[in-house]
Amino acid sequence: MYDRILLIKTGALGDVLRTTSILPGLKALEGVGSIVWLTSPQAEPLVREHPLVDEVRIWDGDPEGVGFYVANLGSTGSEWILSLDDELGPCRLATRLQAYSGSRLSGAYEDESGELAYTDDVEAWFGMGLLSRCGKPEADKRKRANELTHGQIFAEMLGIEDSKPSLVLSEPLVEEAREGLGGTGVLIGLNTGAGGRWPSKGLSVERSVELAGLLHAALGTGVRFVVLGGVLEADRNRRMLELLSAEEGLVVLDGGTDNGLLEFAAQVACCDVLVSSDSLALHMGVALERPVVAFFAPTSGAEVDLFGRGRSIRSTSSDYCSYRPDADNSSIAPERLCTAVLELLNE
């Protein structure tokens, strides 16, 4: 069918990781040759060792650097270009590559007027996003009404079987993380921050500490907690660790906030249950087949498939899935999260 599939997906990191769910379906298509993934330097570790990716190419996304990549990536063979980002750089690259090779293009591109658009066959996804042909209000309405997972939407659009995302970690890396975390008993990961763009994705420090207290009361000395996050969570995680360390008998570990991507993923792999906001850690937990309690307020819980190994706790406020940075997340109560964690531990 195609000598090569060129997959353009550079960001965000969680989106790159969950997009790996389409790889088994693409590879299973009759007559498909190699799969080449073009991604960002930051995301490259997430797909570097994937067994279904034949080649990983790195690009910084600069629209002015498109010409060089067309010369290096352009193919004269039968090709399918999947352009899955909605930024100018990747869209321009997809347009130039399609013009160079005459290949099939599915996804976002830059049209002749310089506007960003998308092909008809990906309406189901891009029609709920920033490039929607029906405008943002209607796109937001469709997003809130959607009950299909990201994987289901993409499988239907691309005509492939739905599958699971995956992340390859070396055993030595996971073992190193396990030794660093040390101790015995149940390990619960607390990844409750949300970076800077979507504050309402996260759980406050106070509610996170309350959740740990409830779980400690229910599970006793047999439970440990590791506080997880990235650079943007450094200050809030420090406060969280101080408060948790003051709780009598509660064992808390500092996962750090300056880990490399795969080192962070290895910590996630060590958790018996991960409690996470809608963030990279959540998608890592799913890809690594860990039990996950995920909570959602401004974003869509329906899109994230936990594959029977988790619980999706969604805001009951009227602005759920509104994609507002100040969405009301007060209904994401520690009690709801605690109940979900205990259910998973009892399964």
C-alpha positions as CSV (number, residue, x, y, z in Angstrom):
1,M,0.0,0.0,0.0
2,Y,2.7,2.5,1.1
3,D,6.4,2.2,0.9
4,R,6.6,4.6,3.8
5,I,4.4,6.3,6.4
6,L,5.8,9.7,7.6
7,L,4.3,10.6,10.9
8,I,4.7,14.3,11.9
9,K,4.0,14.7,15.6
10,T,6.2,16.9,17.7
11,G,4.3,18.1,20.8
12,A,3.0,18.3,23.4
13,L,4.8,15.4,25.2
14,G,1.7,13.7,26.4
15,D,0.2,13.9,23.0
16,V,3.3,12.4,21.4
17,L,3.1,9.5,23.8
18,R,-0.6,8.8,23.3
19,T,-0.2,9.0,19.6
20,T,1.9,5.8,19.8
21,S,-1.5,4.0,20.0
22,I,-1.8,4.2,16.2
23,L,1.4,2.5,15.5
24,P,0.2,-1.2,15.7
25,G,-2.7,-0.3,13.4
26,L,-0.6,1.5,10.8
27,K,2.0,-1.3,10.8
28,A,-0.8,-3.9,10.3
29,L,-2.0,-2.2,7.1
30,E,-1.4,-4.4,4.0
31,G,1.8,-3.5,2.1
32,V,3.1,-0.9,4.6
33,G,6.9,-0.5,4.6
34,S,8.7,1.7,7.1
35,I,7.3,4.1,9.6
36,V,9.3,7.3,10.1
37,W,8.4,9.6,13.0
38,L,9.4,13.2,12.9
39,T,9.3,14.8,16.3
40,S,10.9,17.4,18.5
41,P,14.2,17.0,20.4
42,Q,12.3,17.1,23.7
43,A,9.9,14.3,22.6
44,E,12.5,12.0,20.9
45,P,13.2,9.8,23.9
46,L,9.5,8.8,24.0
47,V,9.6,7.1,20.6
48,R,13.3,6.4,20.2
49,E,13.2,2.7,21.1
50,H,9.6,1.9,19.9
51,P,9.8,-1.4,18.0
52,L,7.2,-0.3,15.4
53,V,9.1,2.9,14.5
54,D,11.7,2.3,11.9
55,E,13.3,5.7,12.0
56,V,13.1,8.8,14.2
57,R,13.9,12.2,12.8
58,I,14.3,15.3,14.9
59,W,13.1,18.8,14.0
60,D,13.0,22.0,16.1
61,G,9.7,23.0,14.4
62,D,11.1,26.3,12.9
63,P,9.0,27.2,9.9
64,E,12.0,28.9,8.3
65,G,13.9,25.6,8.3
66,V,11.4,23.7,6.3
67,G,13.4,23.6,3.0
68,F,16.2,21.6,4.5
69,Y,13.8,19.0,5.8
70,V,11.9,18.7,2.6
71,A,15.2,17.9,0.8
72,N,16.1,15.3,3.4
73,L,12.6,13.8,4.1
74,G,11.0,14.0,0.7
75,S,10.2,10.7,-1.0
76,T,9.4,9.8,-4.5
77,G,8.0,6.5,-3.5
78,S,4.4,5.7,-2.4
79,E,4.0,7.5,0.9
80,W,1.3,8.6,3.4
81,I,2.1,11.7,5.3
82,L,0.2,12.0,8.7
83,S,0.4,15.6,9.9
84,L,-0.9,15.6,13.4
85,D,0.2,19.0,14.8
86,D,-1.7,22.2,14.4
87,E,1.3,24.7,14.5
88,L,2.7,26.6,11.6
89,G,6.0,24.8,11.3
90,P,4.7,21.2,11.0
91,C,1.8,22.3,8.8
92,R,4.1,24.1,6.4
93,L,6.4,21.1,6.3
94,A,3.5,18.8,5.5
95,T,2.4,21.0,2.7
96,R,5.9,21.2,1.1
97,L,6.5,17.5,1.5
98,Q,3.2,16.6,-0.2
99,A,3.9,19.0,-3.0
100,Y,7.4,17.5,-3.4
101,S,6.3,13.9,-3.6
102,G,2.7,14.0,-4.6
103,S,2.0,11.7,-1.6
104,R,-1.2,11.2,0.2
105,L,-1.6,13.8,3.0
106,S,-3.9,13.3,6.0
107,G,-3.9,16.0,8.7
108,A,-3.1,19.7,9.1
109,Y,-1.3,21.8,6.4
110,E,-0.7,25.4,5.3
111,D,-2.9,26.3,2.4
112,E,-2.1,28.6,-0.5
113,S,-3.2,31.7,1.4
114,G,-1.0,30.9,4.3
115,E,-3.9,29.8,6.5
116,L,-3.7,26.5,8.5
117,A,-6.3,23.9,7.4
118,Y,-6.8,20.2,7.5
119,T,-7.9,17.4,5.2
120,D,-11.4,16.1,5.2
121,D,-10.5,12.7,6.6
122,V,-9.3,14.1,9.9
123,E,-12.4,16.2,10.6
124,A,-13.3,14.0,13.6
125,W,-10.2,15.2,15.5
126,F,-9.3,18.6,14.1
127,G,-12.9,19.7,14.1
128,M,-12.8,19.8,17.9
129,G,-9.6,21.8,18.0
130,L,-8.0,25.2,17.2
131,L,-8.3,24.7,13.4
132,S,-11.9,23.7,13.4
133,R,-13.9,24.9,10.3
134,C,-16.9,25.6,12.4
135,G,-15.3,28.0,14.8
136,K,-14.2,27.7,18.4
137,P,-17.6,27.8,20.1
138,E,-18.9,24.9,18.1
139,A,-15.5,23.1,18.4
140,D,-15.7,23.4,22.2
141,K,-19.3,22.1,22.2
142,R,-18.3,19.1,20.1
143,K,-15.3,18.5,22.5
144,R,-17.6,18.5,25.5
145,A,-20.1,16.2,23.8
146,N,-17.5,13.7,22.7
147,E,-17.4,10.3,24.4
148,L,-14.8,8.6,22.2
149,T,-11.2,8.1,23.3
150,H,-8.3,9.6,21.5
151,G,-7.3,6.2,20.2
152,Q,-10.9,5.4,19.0
153,I,-11.1,8.7,17.1
154,F,-7.8,8.2,15.4
155,A,-8.4,4.5,14.6
156,E,-11.7,5.4,12.9
157,M,-10.2,8.3,11.0
158,L,-7.2,6.4,9.7
159,G,-9.0,3.1,9.0
160,I,-7.0,1.1,11.4
161,E,-7.6,-1.1,14.5
162,D,-7.6,0.7,17.8
163,S,-4.7,-0.2,20.1
164,K,-2.8,1.0,23.2
165,P,-0.1,3.5,23.6
166,S,3.3,2.2,24.7
167,L,6.6,3.3,26.1
168,V,9.8,1.3,26.1
169,L,12.0,1.5,29.2
170,S,15.1,-0.5,29.8
171,E,15.1,-2.8,32.8
172,P,18.3,-1.3,34.3
173,L,16.6,2.2,34.2
174,V,13.5,0.9,36.0
175,E,15.7,-1.0,38.5
176,E,17.7,2.2,39.2
177,A,14.5,4.1,39.9
178,R,13.3,1.3,42.1
179,E,16.5,1.3,44.2
180,G,16.3,5.1,44.4
181,L,12.8,5.0,45.8
182,G,13.7,2.2,48.1
183,G,11.6,0.8,50.9
184,T,8.8,-1.8,50.9
185,G,5.0,-1.8,50.8
186,V,2.6,-0.1,48.5
187,L,4.0,2.9,46.6
188,I,1.5,5.6,45.6
189,G,2.7,8.3,43.1
190,L,1.3,11.8,43.6
191,N,1.5,13.8,40.4
192,T,-1.0,16.4,41.3
193,G,0.5,19.5,39.8
194,A,-0.3,20.9,36.4
195,G,2.5,23.1,35.1
196,G,1.7,26.7,34.2
197,R,-0.7,26.7,31.3
198,W,-3.7,24.9,32.9
199,P,-3.7,25.7,36.7
200,S,-7.2,24.1,37.1
201,K,-5.9,20.8,35.8
202,G,-4.1,20.4,39.1
203,L,-5.0,19.6,42.7
204,S,-4.0,22.1,45.3
205,V,-1.2,21.3,47.7
206,E,-3.6,21.3,50.6
207,R,-6.0,18.8,48.9
208,S,-3.1,16.6,47.8
209,V,-1.9,16.5,51.4
210,E,-5.4,15.7,52.6
211,L,-5.6,12.8,50.1
212,A,-2.3,11.3,51.4
213,G,-3.6,11.6,54.9
214,L,-6.8,9.7,54.0
215,L,-4.9,7.0,52.3
216,H,-2.4,6.7,55.2
217,A,-5.3,6.4,57.6
218,A,-6.9,3.6,55.5
219,L,-3.7,1.7,54.7
220,G,-1.5,2.3,57.7
221,T,2.2,1.7,57.7
222,G,2.1,-0.4,54.6
223,V,1.9,2.6,52.3
224,R,4.5,5.0,51.0
225,F,4.1,8.1,48.8
226,V,6.3,9.6,46.2
227,V,5.8,13.2,45.1
228,L,6.2,13.5,41.3
229,G,6.4,16.4,38.9
230,G,8.5,18.6,36.6
231,V,10.5,21.8,36.8
232,L,7.3,23.9,36.9
233,E,6.1,22.0,39.9
234,A,9.3,22.5,41.9
235,D,8.0,25.1,44.4
236,R,4.6,23.6,45.0
237,N,6.1,20.1,45.4
238,R,8.6,21.5,47.9
239,R,5.7,22.8,50.0
240,M,3.8,19.6,49.6
241,L,6.8,17.6,50.8
242,E,7.2,19.8,53.8
243,L,3.6,19.4,54.8
244,L,3.6,15.6,54.2
245,S,6.8,15.1,56.2
246,A,5.2,16.7,59.2
247,E,2.4,14.1,59.2
248,E,3.1,11.6,61.9
249,G,4.1,8.1,60.6
250,L,3.6,9.1,57.0
251,V,6.4,8.0,54.7
252,V,7.0,10.4,51.8
253,L,9.7,10.3,49.1
254,D,10.9,13.2,46.9
255,G,10.8,12.1,43.2
256,G,12.6,15.3,42.2
257,T,11.5,17.7,39.5
258,D,14.6,17.7,37.2
259,N,14.6,14.2,36.0
260,G,15.1,13.3,32.3
261,L,12.0,12.0,30.5
262,L,12.8,8.4,30.8
263,E,14.0,8.6,34.3
264,F,10.7,10.2,35.2
265,A,8.9,7.5,33.4
266,A,10.9,4.9,35.3
267,Q,9.6,6.4,38.6
268,V,6.0,6.1,37.3
269,A,6.7,2.5,36.4
270,C,7.5,1.8,40.0
271,C,4.2,3.0,41.4
272,D,1.6,0.6,42.5
273,V,-1.0,3.3,41.9
274,L,-0.5,6.7,40.2
275,V,-2.7,9.6,41.1
276,S,-2.3,12.2,38.3
277,S,-3.7,15.3,36.7
278,D,-4.2,15.3,32.9
279,S,-0.5,15.5,32.2
280,L,2.5,13.7,30.8
281,A,2.7,11.4,33.9
282,L,-0.9,10.2,33.2
283,H,0.0,9.2,29.7
284,M,3.2,7.5,30.9
285,G,1.2,5.6,33.5
286,V,-1.2,4.4,30.8
287,A,1.5,3.5,28.3
288,L,3.4,1.6,31.1
289,E,0.2,-0.2,32.1
290,R,0.2,1.1,35.7
291,P,-3.1,1.5,37.7
292,V,-4.0,5.2,37.4
293,V,-6.4,7.4,39.1
294,A,-6.7,10.4,36.8
295,F,-8.7,13.5,37.5
296,F,-10.1,16.0,35.0
297,A,-11.7,19.5,35.2
298,P,-10.9,21.8,32.3
299,T,-10.0,18.9,29.9
300,S,-11.8,15.9,28.6
301,G,-11.7,12.7,30.6
302,A,-13.6,10.8,27.9
303,E,-10.6,11.1,25.5
304,V,-8.2,9.3,27.9
305,D,-8.6,5.5,27.8
306,L,-7.3,3.8,31.0
307,F,-7.8,0.4,29.5
308,G,-9.6,-1.1,32.5
309,R,-6.7,-0.3,34.8
310,G,-7.8,2.9,36.3
311,R,-10.4,5.3,37.5
312,S,-11.4,8.6,35.8
313,I,-12.5,11.2,38.2
314,R,-14.3,14.1,36.5
315,S,-15.4,17.5,37.7
316,T,-19.1,17.8,38.2
317,S,-19.0,21.6,37.7
318,S,-20.8,23.2,34.8
319,D,-17.5,24.2,33.2
320,Y,-16.1,20.7,33.0
321,C,-14.2,20.2,29.7
322,S,-14.4,24.0,29.0
323,Y,-10.6,24.3,28.4
324,R,-10.6,27.3,30.7
325,P,-7.4,27.7,32.8
326,D,-9.7,28.8,35.7
327,A,-12.2,26.0,35.5
328,D,-13.9,25.0,38.8
329,N,-12.2,21.9,40.0
330,S,-13.6,22.0,43.6
331,S,-15.5,18.8,43.0
332,I,-12.3,16.8,42.6
333,A,-12.4,16.0,46.3
334,P,-9.7,14.0,48.2
335,E,-12.4,11.6,49.3
336,R,-13.3,10.7,45.7
337,L,-9.7,10.2,44.8
338,C,-9.1,8.1,48.0
339,T,-12.0,5.8,47.2
340,A,-10.7,5.2,43.7
341,V,-7.2,4.4,44.9
342,L,-8.5,1.9,47.4
343,E,-10.7,0.3,44.8
344,L,-7.7,-0.2,42.5
345,L,-5.5,-1.6,45.3
346,N,-8.3,-4.1,46.1
347,E,-8.6,-5.4,42.6
